[in-house]
Amino acid sequence: MELTRRQLLTLAGTATAAAVLAGCGGTLRPADITAPGFGENATGTLNLWCRSETVNGTQAVVDAFHQAQDRIRVTVTPIPGGQYVTKLATAIRGGHVPDVVDCDDINSTLFAYRDAFTDLTPLIEELGIGDALSPGHLALSTRDGRYYGVPFIGDFSVLFCNTELFERAGLDLERSTADFDGILEAARAITGLDDGVYGWTYPGNSSGALGFTVQPHVWATGRDLIAGEVGDQRGDIVGNDPLRRTLELEHTLWAEELVPPGSFADDASRWSADYVAGRIGMFPAGYGVVVPNADPELLARSQVVLLPGPDGGRSFFDGGDNLCIPNGAENASAAWEFIRFALDVQQQARMPEGFFSPVRSDVATPEFAESYPLAVPPLESLTSGYAPTTLAYNLIYNQQDGPWLRMFRSAVFDGEVDAAMQEAQTTYDRILRQAQA
């Protein structure tokens, strides 16, 4: 199974979408969210677009919404992730938009900064649950302190650990995963247990999956790979010590054969295969990568922790989806009624049924933890989640020919850390300038 957020946008498609958005910002009117009765007792049809990768989780909420009321009928249109930005941008340009969109949170930034979504700030504040909502999701839909989207579905990167292998190697799991020294020691001990068993793994030829699972090591230190505010951003690569140490760790894991040899070519099409076969000690991935594919016995032997920084601290990629109301939506009142329903604790608590995570920390009750223990750690530390707010994420991190994957492969497989970081700095800067032009 491939990571849900790993559907790649082509360079041409992204450039086209940006051009379309730049030419239509502000032409459609935002919904009048201050109108009397907005979001209450709405009627009619609600047109919802979702990513095809999240259609099961979205449809489950829609089905529950239909059972809860009979005034609004929701029509769900799944859009392949690789086409989503372009199709939505084209709909905006044509003036015929859906009423609500389930949008990859990374891409919600692009539309918010192109004046394509309705400002939902007063409505979100009225909910009174801001402290419980995923701050990473909210940040990606925020512009100038205003919210243009609401967290909906969580897709968080974490570290799955096979406790049986840790026990056989005589390792304390929490201590061994607290920093890079612990990870390296554990990887060596676990790899030494048996032929075919490895301490760590990564999909070394998948830009999106590596962005999802490797960057949090840097974020755990409070640093990013992009510096500055949107509109004036540049790469933060050269001189970035947490990044250097992360690349050096990944190189050591490869050079000492502590990862499977297939990691070199793995494009994430068989990403979880070695872990679900019980051959990996530590596996950076997402809930939806492991849980649908693993047998109950392995899941019972698994423990999840957040991804560590070089000397401690922990973080995770705060991925998933936001719900946003495009300007020009015909039934925005029904859209907000649905959004409010989707954020309800009862609906959020069902997210793991579709192999996603809730976006509310207060869902993590003892009852929830008993049913879904592997989904709990990110919810207990939602403020540790992060994702970069930038207009160039897809071009940098999801493009197979982008600078992120080139840097990773050159540094990790060739050992050319300095040269790889220097080249990446130049390319990051160029892409960011172009995206912000």
MARDO-642791 format. One line per field, with one value per residue (C-alpha): x negated, y negated, z negated; residue number from 1. Coordinates in pm, 1 decimal. Each point is the difference from the previous one (the first is absolute). Layout:
# residues N
X = c(X;...);
Y = c(Y;...);
Z = c(Z;...);
num = c(NUM;...);
//
This chain:
# residues 437
X = c(0.0;-124.3;28.5;322.5;-168.7;-259.7;197.0;-234.0;84.4;-187.4;-200.7;211.5;324.3;-107.9;-121.2;329.0;199.3;-203.9;52.5;374.6;27.6;-207.3;238.3;325.2;-63.6;284.5;238.5;242.2;177.2;-63.3;298.1;179.0;-69.2;156.5;343.9;272.4;35.3;-316.1;-93.3;331.7;292.4;-138.9;161.6;-74.1;-297.0;-355.2;-272.2;-317.4;-329.8;-247.6;-331.2;46.8;-250.6;235.6;331.6;68.2;-46.9;196.8;286.1;32.3;56.3;245.9;197.2;21.0;108.2;283.7;113.6;-3.0;222.0;212.4;-19.1;-336.0;-127.1;-372.1;-138.9;-360.4;-234.6;-340.5;-288.3;-336.4;-257.0;-234.2;275.8;164.3;-175.0;37.8;366.2;96.5;-190.8;175.7;340.8;-76.5;-106.4;319.6;216.7;160.6;-134.4;102.2;161.2;-269.1;-337.0;-193.2;-342.9;-347.3;-104.5;-325.2;194.6;249.6;-282.6;-21.2;371.6;19.0;-280.6;174.2;323.2;195.3;154.9;248.1;-131.0;144.3;-170.2;310.3;169.6;-303.9;-37.6;366.6;-57.6;-204.7;-226.1;-304.6;-231.7;90.0;-37.0;-317.3;-210.4;-197.4;315.6;121.6;-331.8;14.0;336.1;-94.3;-84.9;-59.6;144.4;325.6;118.3;105.6;43.3;80.4;-191.8;186.9;-216.6;-335.4;-283.1;-293.9;-350.6;-116.1;-255.2;141.0;-211.4;8.7;-18.6;-87.8;-320.4;-84.1;45.4;-211.0;-276.4;20.2;94.9;211.4;232.5;57.9;-368.9;-110.6;230.6;-63.7;-289.2;-229.8;-255.8;275.1;140.0;-339.1;-77.2;341.5;-26.5;-333.3;126.8;322.1;-174.9;-236.2;282.0;66.9;-63.6;269.0;78.5;-85.8;12.5;139.1;144.2;98.0;137.9;-314.1;152.1;324.8;-27.2;340.5;-33.0;-349.5;123.9;273.8;-231.1;-346.4;74.0;145.3;-349.0;-95.9;324.5;-52.8;-278.0;224.4;-161.1;139.4;-152.3;177.7;-50.6;212.0;365.1;196.4;-92.0;-357.3;-116.4;-334.4;-156.2;-164.7;-231.7;-365.0;-97.4;302.8;-165.8;312.8;48.6;-365.8;15.3;321.6;-153.2;-313.4;211.5;187.0;-333.5;-145.2;305.8;-55.4;-379.4;13.9;276.0;247.9;281.3;116.2;-187.8;333.7;20.1;-214.4;266.5;315.8;251.1;242.8;197.5;-100.9;-80.1;147.0;-77.9;-310.8;150.6;326.4;-209.0;-163.8;-346.9;-40.8;-63.3;77.5;222.0;76.5;341.0;363.5;290.1;160.8;-319.2;-32.9;335.8;197.2;-280.2;-117.7;147.4;144.7;-292.8;-253.5;215.1;15.6;-382.5;-31.5;-50.4;10.1;-220.1;-57.3;-307.2;-302.3;-246.5;-377.8;-32.7;359.3;332.7;267.9;217.4;221.4;129.4;339.7;153.9;351.5;283.8;181.9;359.7;32.6;288.0;-97.4;107.5;305.6;142.8;374.7;91.0;-258.2;246.7;41.1;-376.2;-59.0;266.8;-179.5;-340.7;129.1;137.2;-327.6;-192.5;223.9;-183.9;216.4;-93.3;-366.4;-20.7;93.8;-287.2;-220.6;272.0;-107.4;-369.4;-35.9;-52.0;228.7;-99.3;131.9;-214.8;304.4;95.3;-278.8;216.0;-80.4;268.6;-154.2;-348.3;121.9;144.9;-271.8;-321.8;-224.5;190.8;-40.5;-362.4;41.6;328.8;-172.3;-262.0;186.5;-212.1;-304.9;144.6;-110.1;9.4;-161.8;218.6;-122.6;128.9;-270.0;41.6;98.5;-278.6;-262.8;115.0;244.6;-171.5;-213.0;-243.7;11.8;-288.4;106.6;-31.8;-321.3;-153.7;110.7;-128.7;-331.6;-63.7;127.2;-101.7;-310.2;-115.9;-30.0;165.8;-169.5;41.0;359.8;93.9;-172.3;184.3;330.7;-42.6;-27.5;299.4;221.0;-67.8;81.5;325.4;113.8;-67.2;201.1;290.0;26.8;-29.1);
Y = c(0.0;-346.1;-295.9;-193.4;-335.0;139.8;-49.1;-208.1;-318.7;-47.6;-317.5;-109.2;66.0;-198.4;-290.1;-3.0;-1.4;-286.6;-201.5;63.7;-99.2;-312.0;-108.3;53.5;-100.1;-205.1;43.2;222.7;-138.4;152.7;141.8;-240.2;190.7;-281.5;46.7;87.8;377.0;80.0;364.5;89.3;195.7;-21.7;202.2;130.1;171.0;-44.1;63.7;125.0;69.8;225.4;157.7;355.2;106.8;-114.3;100.0;284.9;-218.9;-283.6;224.3;146.3;-349.7;-79.1;316.9;-91.7;-352.7;140.2;214.5;-299.5;-224.5;7.8;-362.4;15.2;262.6;10.4;93.7;118.3;-40.5;167.5;-163.0;178.0;-168.9;-72.3;-191.0;-172.6;-337.2;-45.0;108.1;-223.2;-294.3;52.1;13.0;-325.2;-164.9;120.4;-128.2;338.5;127.5;269.5;-111.8;152.0;159.0;262.8;-134.8;128.7;-234.6;-82.6;-117.0;-201.6;-252.2;-54.7;-77.2;-209.7;-221.7;-35.6;-134.5;307.7;105.8;-163.4;-140.9;226.3;-160.8;-111.7;335.8;195.7;-219.5;52.6;375.1;-48.5;298.9;-181.7;133.3;355.9;-40.5;97.7;-318.3;124.5;35.5;-342.3;-165.0;130.5;-166.4;-327.2;-326.4;-325.8;151.4;107.6;359.9;116.4;366.5;239.5;319.8;312.7;309.1;77.8;179.1;-12.1;142.7;203.6;266.6;354.0;229.4;379.7;59.4;368.2;-91.5;-263.3;253.7;262.2;-258.2;-97.7;-361.2;-252.7;-132.6;-350.5;-65.1;154.1;-221.9;-324.1;-127.8;96.3;176.3;223.1;69.2;98.8;224.7;166.1;40.6;176.6;230.9;92.1;56.9;237.7;225.8;200.7;7.0;-199.3;-214.9;-370.3;-278.5;-272.8;-55.5;-277.9;-29.8;-150.7;-80.5;-164.3;-374.2;-46.0;285.9;-113.6;-354.7;140.2;205.7;-161.5;-370.0;48.0;84.7;-357.7;-152.9;167.1;-256.3;-294.7;-52.9;38.3;36.0;-316.2;-338.5;-313.4;-85.0;84.2;-260.0;-32.1;358.3;160.7;337.2;70.1;280.5;-104.7;-48.3;195.3;228.7;206.5;72.1;93.9;238.4;152.4;68.2;137.8;236.8;126.2;47.3;198.1;222.5;72.3;33.8;244.5;202.6;-67.4;-50.1;250.3;-23.4;-59.3;-337.7;-143.8;45.9;8.7;-248.1;76.2;246.9;273.0;-232.0;194.2;350.9;62.3;-140.5;193.1;312.4;-56.4;-70.2;-367.3;-138.2;-368.6;-119.5;-369.6;-11.4;-92.6;176.6;70.9;156.0;265.1;74.8;112.8;234.9;154.3;302.4;-43.8;181.0;-244.6;-299.4;132.8;15.4;-351.8;-321.3;-350.9;-293.5;-335.7;-56.5;-126.5;-281.2;54.8;-71.5;47.5;-165.2;155.3;-105.0;136.1;-108.3;-158.5;123.0;73.5;-214.6;-325.1;-80.5;-331.8;-192.2;-143.3;-352.5;21.6;310.0;19.9;177.8;-131.3;13.0;375.6;28.1;-150.3;221.4;302.7;-127.4;-52.0;355.7;143.8;-161.4;151.3;227.5;296.2;-30.0;-66.2;305.5;215.9;-118.5;305.4;218.0;-148.9;22.0;-372.1;-193.8;-245.3;-366.8;-70.8;77.6;42.9;311.5;188.0;132.5;325.0;170.8;-124.4;103.2;351.2;33.5;-180.9;-8.5;-60.5;-317.3;-162.4;-132.1;-287.8;-101.3;-23.6;-233.8;-186.4;-310.4;204.1;36.8;-227.3;-48.8;-281.9;-290.9;-71.1;-35.5;232.7;318.7;222.6;-127.7;56.6;311.9;195.1;-32.3;303.9;-233.5;-260.2;-115.0;187.8;348.3;-89.0;-123.5;305.8;251.7;-174.8;-40.2;338.8;239.3;-179.7;-157.5;-343.0;-193.3;-338.1;-5.0;118.5;-272.5;-268.7;98.5;21.9;-349.3;-146.9;192.6;-65.6;-372.7;3.4;192.7;-216.7;-320.0;131.4;121.2;-335.7;-215.0);
Z = c(0.0;85.9;-230.3;53.5;35.0;240.1;321.3;207.6;188.1;322.4;38.6;294.5;-184.7;-302.2;209.3;190.6;-323.0;-140.2;317.7;-3.6;-364.4;48.2;270.7;-190.0;-361.1;-137.7;296.3;-195.1;-303.3;-344.1;-185.0;-232.4;-319.7;-206.2;158.1;-254.0;-36.4;195.6;-53.6;-163.5;146.7;352.4;278.5;347.0;157.5;-126.0;256.6;-168.3;172.0;-175.8;83.5;128.3;-266.6;-275.8;155.7;-245.0;-306.6;158.5;112.1;-350.3;-141.9;280.8;-72.3;-367.7;95.4;212.9;-291.3;-234.8;215.3;316.5;120.9;179.5;241.7;62.9;341.0;-30.2;296.7;-47.0;189.1;46.4;-221.8;288.2;183.1;-294.8;6.4;373.3;9.7;-289.2;144.2;333.0;-170.3;-179.8;323.4;168.3;-284.5;-73.2;-330.7;-247.2;-324.9;-219.1;70.6;-190.6;90.6;-83.9;-279.4;179.8;304.3;-204.2;-42.1;374.2;32.7;-314.9;128.1;337.0;-157.9;107.7;-334.1;-235.3;-328.3;-272.1;-298.9;-197.1;52.8;-115.3;-305.3;-86.2;-10.3;-316.0;72.1;137.3;-270.0;96.4;377.3;182.1;8.7;299.1;208.5;-107.4;80.0;355.3;57.4;-172.9;172.0;-185.1;-316.6;169.0;45.4;345.8;-85.3;-281.7;-91.7;107.7;50.2;-159.9;180.8;-240.0;36.5;-298.9;-86.1;-17.5;-216.8;-16.7;-375.5;43.3;185.8;-259.9;-278.2;176.3;45.5;-368.3;81.4;-184.5;268.5;-133.5;-67.5;328.4;204.0;-190.1;214.6;286.6;-219.5;-134.7;345.5;137.9;-295.4;28.1;377.5;-37.2;-275.6;182.4;333.4;-177.5;-119.5;318.1;370.3;173.4;-304.9;10.6;-253.4;226.6;347.7;237.6;355.3;149.6;338.6;-108.2;-42.5;-165.3;-246.4;-101.3;-49.3;-222.8;-220.1;5.5;-47.0;-351.9;-128.0;85.9;-125.1;-338.8;-54.6;84.8;339.5;353.6;345.5;119.0;-167.6;7.5;50.2;313.7;259.5;-124.7;-50.7;71.5;-61.8;-334.7;103.8;-13.9;-364.9;-122.5;-255.4;-89.3;369.7;44.6;-294.6;131.1;340.1;-166.3;-211.0;304.8;180.0;-290.7;-7.4;369.6;-12.6;-293.3;170.1;-279.4;254.1;264.3;331.5;172.2;-172.1;279.8;268.0;-213.8;141.7;-287.2;211.9;-247.1;-286.1;-289.6;124.8;-211.5;-318.5;24.7;62.7;-340.1;142.3;-103.1;-347.0;63.9;283.7;63.7;168.5;-49.5;-168.3;335.3;136.7;-271.3;-160.1;309.2;103.9;-325.8;-174.7;-351.6;-159.7;142.0;-93.9;-355.3;0.3;141.0;-191.3;144.5;-101.6;164.9;216.3;-196.4;64.8;-4.0;-373.3;-110.0;48.9;216.6;290.5;276.9;337.4;-61.4;322.5;107.2;125.4;-71.3;84.5;182.0;160.1;339.6;80.4;223.9;-172.8;65.0;-324.2;-244.8;-289.8;45.7;37.0;-342.2;-155.5;141.4;-115.5;-351.7;1.1;135.3;-286.1;-264.7;-243.1;96.2;368.2;-70.6;-225.3;299.3;219.1;-72.5;154.0;332.2;-102.9;-69.3;-321.8;-177.6;-0.4;-351.8;-302.4;-222.7;196.2;-179.7;-285.0;-182.2;208.0;324.2;-115.0;-73.8;351.0;194.3;-207.8;301.4;90.1;-341.6;-20.7;250.7;-164.5;-336.7;152.7;275.2;-53.6;107.7;348.0;281.0;375.9;197.3;105.3;352.2;353.9;130.9;-203.6;292.4;222.5;-267.6;-183.1;217.3;336.5;80.2;177.1;-276.1;-221.7;-311.4;149.9;183.7;-324.2;-195.1;252.9;56.2;-372.2;-116.2;275.7;131.3;-326.4;165.3;-281.0;50.1;378.3;-25.7;-247.0;204.3;317.8;-185.7;-144.6;348.5;134.2;-304.1;37.9;370.7;-39.6;-289.8;196.6;293.1;-214.6;-177.0;312.5);
num = c(1;2;3;4;5;6;7;8;9;10;11;12;13;14;15;16;17;18;19;20;21;22;23;24;25;26;27;28;29;30;31;32;33;34;35;36;37;38;39;40;41;42;43;44;45;46;47;48;49;50;51;52;53;54;55;56;57;58;59;60;61;62;63;64;65;66;67;68;69;70;71;72;73;74;75;76;77;78;79;80;81;82;83;84;85;86;87;88;89;90;91;92;93;94;95;96;97;98;99;100;101;102;103;104;105;106;107;108;109;110;111;112;113;114;115;116;117;118;119;120;121;122;123;124;125;126;127;128;129;130;131;132;133;134;135;136;137;138;139;140;141;142;143;144;145;146;147;148;149;150;151;152;153;154;155;156;157;158;159;160;161;162;163;164;165;166;167;168;169;170;171;172;173;174;175;176;177;178;179;180;181;182;183;184;185;186;187;188;189;190;191;192;193;194;195;196;197;198;199;200;201;202;203;204;205;206;207;208;209;210;211;212;213;214;215;216;217;218;219;220;221;222;223;224;225;226;227;228;229;230;231;232;233;234;235;236;237;238;239;240;241;242;243;244;245;246;247;248;249;250;251;252;253;254;255;256;257;258;259;260;261;262;263;264;265;266;267;268;269;270;271;272;273;274;275;276;277;278;279;280;281;282;283;284;285;286;287;288;289;290;291;292;293;294;295;296;297;298;299;300;301;302;303;304;305;306;307;308;309;310;311;312;313;314;315;316;317;318;319;320;321;322;323;324;325;326;327;328;329;330;331;332;333;334;335;336;337;338;339;340;341;342;343;344;345;346;347;348;349;350;351;352;353;354;355;356;357;358;359;360;361;362;363;364;365;366;367;368;369;370;371;372;373;374;375;376;377;378;379;380;381;382;383;384;385;386;387;388;389;390;391;392;393;394;395;396;397;398;399;400;401;402;403;404;405;406;407;408;409;410;411;412;413;414;415;416;417;418;419;420;421;422;423;424;425;426;427;428;429;430;431;432;433;434;435;436;437);
//
